[in-house]
Amino acid sequence: MVRTLPLGLDEALNLTLDNIAPLESEQVDLLDGLQQAVAQDLCALVDSPSIDASLKDGYAVVSEDVNGARKSSPIVLKLAGAMAAGGQLDVPVRPGTTVRVLTGAKIPPGASAVVAEEFVSVDKEAVIFYKDAEPGRNILPRSSDVAAGQMVVARGNLLIPGLAGLLAAAGHNSIPVVRSPCVAVIATGDEVIAPGRPLAQGQLYASNMTTLAGWCQRYGLQTRLRVIKDDADEIFETITHFNDTTDAIVTSGGAWTGDRDLVALILERLGWRQLFHRIRIGPGKAVGFGLLKGKPVFILPGGPPSNLMGFLQIALPGLLKLAGHRHTGLPTIAVKLEHDLTGRFTDWTQFIYGTLQKGDDLPLFRSLRGKSRLQSMAEAQAVAAIAEGKTMLAAGSIINAQLLV
């Protein structure tokens, strides 16, 4: 159903996420899946460690045999042998004996503790202990990192290096991940040209396109970029081409109702299912979303602050849902407002770019209002929101701000 009246932010975001499903999964080598979303819950295939292992270079003992050992009253045990990490030989510890063990070595049969080597001295086959060790001291129990059958990563989590290491320890060398989307970013406008070309009077470079592509690539999304003129045929052909060859489209410019704002009209000709066009946020009210042949299409206004804000609040969450991410919004952080933040409309969500300064307890949010639009976007570290129903947030208020860095 086409929505003609501006929607609130929450309704627009919910419509976006409800109408996008993650792409299909693919099986990849563990390191090839970094920064992609895991496509299913994954459980450990093995115990890790697979044995009770020594945490120290030292001597495995029966704990009771060294009870009370001190510098002033050492205890002497007979050295029965040695065991190293990865070794297959078992040398049992019997009362009155000890076995030399290296870090990672299997705990010998009969031993209940390991005394670190700095607390002993050795005289041929006699090991002199100057410290005791309660049962379990310096022993890493079997399966204490992961146990076979234990879930180690949930569907939708991003594969980061630490998780990759955990999965490797759990016995995985390849995993299913959601395929990384390929996103077309199309900049429209007779005055807009691709970076790197000579700049004529009245022209400007497609900085919006570059910013949006940078955000996509930051989240591991592939991009295809194109700058086109305000020409109905060229817009039609470009959208048709990218709808066939990519997984989602983001357009920049031509999103409003002026004589040259053709994107929505062309999408109507192409038969897209518009979910909304205009939402109650500032900047960014002209953002739109719909599906063309089942694929997401986001239309964004051309003004840089509106362009980026529409992308961050609507398009980016939608693209992350397409990529299978469990968390689709920007991360947030609790901040304290350094100054009052004021808005103009009680029925709109109003966003303000800002920087974060060190505070006594929480970071201080400092508004970048007054800066040039591109400078404020470039310097911004966070975004604060004045929610619908409010026109002011007082200095000293604690809010959750969206992190941009």
N, C-alpha and C positions, 0 to 999 in steps of 0.2 A: 504494500500500500504506500503510495506517495504521500509524504508529509509535507504540507505547504507552510505551516507555521513553524517558527523557530522552536526547536526542542531545548529542554534543559540539558546540561552536560551529562548527568547520570543517565538519562533516558537515551541520549545519542550514543553514549559509550556502550550501554547494554545492547542496543540494537546492533551496533557494530560487532561486538564479540559474539552475540547470539547467532549471527549470520555468517560466521567464518569458522571453518573447521580446519584442523591441522592437516598439512600435506601428508602424503603416504610416507611410510618408513623405509629405510634402506639399511642393510647390514654393512658396517664399515669396520676397518681396523681401529683399535682403541684410540690411537693418537690422531687418526684422521677424523674422529668425531668431536674433537675439541670445539667448544663454544656452540655445539648443536644440542638440541633437546633430546634427552633419552626417551625413546618411543614406548617403553613399557617398564614396569617394575622389574628390577634385576636382583636376583638373590645370589648369595655366595655359593660357588660350586665346591669349595673345599674349606677346610679349617685353616685359619692363618693366625698364629703359626701352627704348623701341623704337629708340633711337639711341645712339651714343656721345655723352654729354652733358658739358657743362662743370660742374664742381663749384664754380666761383668766377666772380665778375665779374673779368675779366682779359683777357689777350691770348694767342690761339692762335699757336703758333710751331712751326717745325721745330726739334726739340730741339738739334740740332747747331749751329744758328745762334746760340744764346745760351750755348753752352758756355763756362764760365769767366767769365760776367758777374758783376761785383762793383761795389760803390760806387767802389772805387779804379780799376776798369777797366771802365766800362760799355760796352754794345754797343748800337748804334743800328740799328733796322729800319724799313722804310717801312710806314706804315699803309695797308692795301689795302681796308679796309671794315669793316663790323660785322655781327654776327648776334645775334639775340635768341631767347629761348625761344619755340618755336612758329612761328618764321619759316620760310618756304618757300624763301628765297633762299640759294643756296650761294655763298660767296665763298672761292675757293681760296687756300690759303697756299702761296706759292712761296718757294724760297730767297731770303733777303734781305727778306722781307715778313712782316707779322703782321696778324691780324684781331682786332678787338675782339669779345669774346664776353661775354654775360651768363649768369648762373647758369641752368642748364637748357638753354642753347642747344646746338644740334647742333655737334659738332666739325667745323670746316671741312675740306674735302678737302685732303690734304697735310699737315695739322698732326699733331704727335705729342705735344704737351704744351700746358699752359696755365700762364702765369705770372700769379699774382694781381696785381691792379692796384696794391696797396700797394708793389710792388717795381719800379714803372716811373714814368716821368714822360713827358709828351707835349708836344711842341712842333710844333704844326700837324700835318704829315703824318709827323713823325719821332717814333718811340716809343723811349725810352731805357730799357734794361733794366739793372737793378742786381743781378739774381739769375738763376742758371741754372735749368733744369728738365729732369730726366731724362725719357725717354720714358714716357708714362702719367701724369705729374704732373697732378693736378687734373682727371682725366678719369674719369667714371663709365661703364664699358663697357656696351654694349648687353646686355640680358638679365642684368645682374649682380644684380638683385633677384629676378626669376623669368624662366625661359625657357619659351617655348611648349612644352607637353607635359610639363613638370615637375610632379610631384604637389606641391600646395601645402598640402593639408589632408587628413588621413586620416579615414575613416569613424569615427564615435564621438567625435570631438573636439568640445568645446563651442565654439560660435561666440562668441568674445569680440571686443571692438572691434579689437584688433590684427589678428586673423585676418580680420575683415571688411574692413579696409583692404587687407590683402594680396590677398584675393580680388578686390576691386575693381581693384587694380592688374593682376591677372592676367586681367581681362576679364569677370568675372562680375558680373551685377547681380541675379540671382536664383539660389537654390540649393535643393537638396532637403534637408530636415531631418526628423528623426523628430517626429511629432506630439507635442505636450506632453500628458502624461496629465492627466486630471481625476480627482482622488482624493477619495473620500468619507471624512470623519473623523467617526465616530459615537461620542459619549460616552454611556455607559449608567450608570444608577444613580438610585434614588429620591431620593437626597440631592443629586444634581448638577443645577445649573441653569445656563442660558446667562448669560454675563457681560452685565451691564446690567440684569438683572431684580432686583426687591427680594429680599433674602436673608432667609429665615426661619430661626428657630432650628434648628440641626441640619443646615442645608444648606451647601453649598459651591459655589463657582463652578467651571466646567469648565476649569480651568487646563491640564490635560493636553491637551485638545482644542486650546486656543489655542497651546500650545507645539508640538504636532505640525504644526498648520497652518502655523505660522511656519517650521518647517523645510522643509515642502513648498514654500512660496512662496519661500524662500531659493534653492531649486534650480529655480525657474521652473515648478513644478507647480501647476496650478489645484486649488482645493479647494472642496468642498461640505461644510458643517458641519451637524450635527444633534445635539441632546441629547434622549435618550429615557429613559423609566423602565424599571425591571426588570420589564417586562411582555412575556410571550412573544409575544402577538399584535402588539404594537407593534414589537418587535425583528424579527419575521418580515416585517412589511410594510415596515419601513425598509430592511432588507437587500435585500429583493426589489426595491424601488424603485431603490436606488442601484446594484445589480448591473445593472439595465437601462439606467441613465442615466450611469454613470461608468465609468472604466477600471479602477479598483481601489478596494478598501475597506480602511480601517484602523479597527478598533474599539478603544475604550478603556474598560476595566473589564469585569467579568463574565466574566473569562477563566479562573477557577479552578474549583473543584468544590463551592462552597458552594450553599446553597439558592437564592440569587438569581443565581448565575453561570450565565446561560442562553445566552450567545452560542454556545458550541460546540454545545450541544444543538440550538439553532435551525438552525445551519448544517448539522448532520446531517439534520434534517428537510428542509432545502432541497436535500440531495443533494450537498453539496460533497465534493471529493476532498481529504481531510486528508492532508497530507504529514508533519506533526509537530505536537505540542502538548506543550510543555515541553522546554527545553534546559538544558544544564549551564552556565548562566552566573548570576552574581549581581552586582547585582540583575538581574531580568528573566526568571527561569526559566519563567514561565507563558506566554511568547510562543508563538503558534502560527501556522501558515501552511498554506494550501491553495488550491484553485481551485474557484470556483463558476461554472459555465457557461464555463469556460476563463479566467475573470478572477481575478487574485490577490486573496486576502483574508488580511489579517494581523489576528490577535487579540492584544491587548496587555493586561497586567494593569493594575489601576487605581492602584496605589501609584506616586506620581510618579517616584521614581528608577528603579523597575522598568519603568515605562511608557516613559520616555525611552530607557533603555538598550536595551530590546527593539526600540524603533524604530530607534535608531542602528545597531545591530549586524545586524539582520535586515530590517526593513521598508524602511528607507531604501535599502540596496543593491538590494533587489528593485525598488523604485520607479524607481531610477536606471537599472536594466537595462531596465525597461519604457520609459523615456524615451530609450533608445538610447545612454546614456553608455558610453564605453569604460572609464572608471575609476569603479567603483561604490561604493567605500568612502570613508570620511572620509580627508582628507589626513593624513599623519603627519609628525612632526618628531622629530629626535633630542634627547633631554633628559637631564639628570642629576638623579637623585633627591636631594632635599634631606634627606629622612628615610627611615627604613625603612618599607616598605609590607608589611603582613602580611595574610594571608587565613586562612580557616578550613578550607577543603576542598581536598584535593590533587587531586581528580578533577573540579574545576570551574574555569572561567575566571572570575576575579573582577576586576571593574572598579572603579576609584576615580576620582572627579572631583577635579580639581585646578586650580590656577592656575600660571602661568608667571612666574617672576621672572628678572631679568637675572643671568647668571652670568659667570664669567671667560672661559669658552670656549663652553659650551652653556647654553641656558636651564635654570633650575632648576625642577623640578616640585615643587609644594608641595600636599600632600593637603588636601582640604576636609572631611575627616572631622571630625565634631564640630559642624559647622554644621547648621542646620535643613535639612531635605531640599529645600525649595524655594529657600532661599538658596544652598545649595551648587550646585544646578543652574543658578541664575541667574548666579552668579559664575564658574562653571567655564569655563576656557579650553581645557582638554585632558582627556583620559581616559587613564589608565594601566591596563594589564592585567597581572594575575598569572596566567600561563598554567597550564593543567592540569599537574599534576605538581609544582607549587611552592606553597609557602605564605608565602614571604617574598622580597622584593627589598631588598637592602641599600642603605643610604644611600650615595650616590656612584656607584651603578650607572648605566650609560648604557643607555637603552631608547628604543624608538620609541613615542611617545605620539600618540594621535589628536587632531587639532586641532578645536576647536569654534568658533573665532573666525576 
